[in-house]
């Protein structure tokens, strides 16, 4: 049995979103931390907006005095609203060769990942968890890192055969998320 995932341009934004969604489903504490950070940013943005109103209302202060608190307020609200997008952007840019041609091959000996000039081989015991979400396989090597394999790039074995093969070789049930 062999399946091959040929990703010509690396990962797309939708693939990163699937990873983040699955990561939050598998790690509720990370989801709680994300919610707390967003609430903190929104609360601080609101407090800074109230400071802007206080500065503008006070006698002897002009509109320029409110520029710094207004800017901080706007940044905090943007952080609250686009937190996930910021995390995805940072993750994508921290990954070496995130836009390089990738080929991941699943075969009887293990999983081989060839990204650019680097080839990595994983034995099936190396996987922390195997998940399937939104037509994408995620082979987690730890709680925070995974091989993201979208089905649209799959060649070879069918989906049902591949799922059964991965469950057999890894010894783990494939966790499915919507």
N, C-alpha and C positions, 0 to 999 in steps of 0.2 A: 504494500500500500504506500502510495506517495501522493502528497498534495503539495502544491507549490503556490505561493502568494508572490506575485510580481508587482511591486509598487514602483512605478516608473518615476514618480516625483516625490517619493517619501509620503508622509502623512498629510491629509487634508484637515481642515478645521473640524469637519464633522467627525472625523476619526478621533481627534483630541477630545471632542465633546462626549463621545461614547466612553472613552477612557475615564474622564472625570466623573461622569454619571455612575459608572460601575464602581469606581473607587469610593465614591460617597456612599453607595449602597452597601459595599463590603465593610466600610469603616465608619460607623455612625458617629464616632468621636470626632473624626475629621469634618463631618457634615455639621456637627454642633459648633465646632470651632469656626467654620466658615460663616455660620449664621451669627455667632457672637461678634465676629469681626465686622460683618456688614451692619449689625445693629449699633456697634460702637461708632463706626464711621458716620452712620446716619445721625446718631445722637450728637456727636461732636459737630457735625455740619449744621445741625439745628441750633446748637448753642452758639456757634460762631455767627449764624444768621441773626440771632437775637442780639449778639454783641454789635453787629452792624447797625441794627435799629437803634440800640442804645447810644452809639457814637453819633449817629446822624441827628438824633433827637436832642442831644445835649447842646447847650449854648456854647458858642465859641469853637465848635468843631465844624469842619467843612467836609464835603463829600470825599476829598482825597484821604482824610483820616480813616475812612471806612474801607479803603481799598484792600489793605492787608487782611482784615478779618473776612471780607467778602470773598477774596481769593481762596483763603483757607477753607471757608465754608463750601465753596464750589468744588474744590478738590476732594473734600471729605465726602460730599454727596456723590461725586463721580466714582470714588472708591467704593462706596456702598452699592451703587447701581451696577458697575462693571467689574466687580471683584473677580468673578469667574473668568471673564475675558482677559483680565490682567494675569491671572494665574496661568491660563493657557498660553498666553504670549510669552511669559517668562519661561515656562516649561519647554516650549518649542525652540526658543533661542538658546537655552542651556544645553539642549541635546546636540551632540556633535553630528553633523551631516543630516539634519532633520529634513532636508529637501533633496538628499542624494537618492540615487536609484537603490532600492532595497529588494532583495529576493530572500524569502523565507521558505525553506523546504522542510516539510514534515515527512520523515521516513522512519523505517523500523529501528534505526540506530539512535534516533533522537531528532532534534530540531536544529537546523543550520540557518544562521542569519548572516547574509552577506550584504553589508552596507558600504558602498564605495569600495575601498581597498581592504576593509576589515571584515574578517570572517569569524563568527563566533559559533561554537557548537554547544548545545545544551542537551544533557541527558534528561530523560523524562522525570527522574527523581528531583531535578532542580526546580520544578515548578511548585510554587506555593499554592496556587489555585488556578483553575481553568474556568473561564466564564464565557457566556455567549449573550450578547446584547445588541439589538438593532442590526442584525445581519453582520455582526463582527465577533470574531473570536478574540479573547484576551487571555494570553498565557502569562500569568503573573509569576515573575521570578522572585519577588518579595512583596511586602504589603504595598509598596509605592511604585514599583516598576513592572512594566508588562510589555510583551510583544503584542502589538495591535494588528490584527489580521482581518481586514475587511473582506467579506465574501465576494465582492464585485471583482476582486483581483485573483480569485482562486482558480487554479487549473488542476485537473486531475480528479481525485476522488470526490464523490458526491457528498453533500452535507451530512446526510444520515450516517454514511460510512465513516466519514471523518470524525463525527461526534463519538461514535462507538469505539473507534480506534484510539482517540485521545483518552477516553474514559478507561479503556483497558490498559494502555501503556502508562498513564500517570497514576492509576489507582485512585483517582478522584472523580467524583461525580461532577459533571459540568453544571455550574450554577447559571441559571438563566435569569436575566433581568429585562424588564420592558423599558 
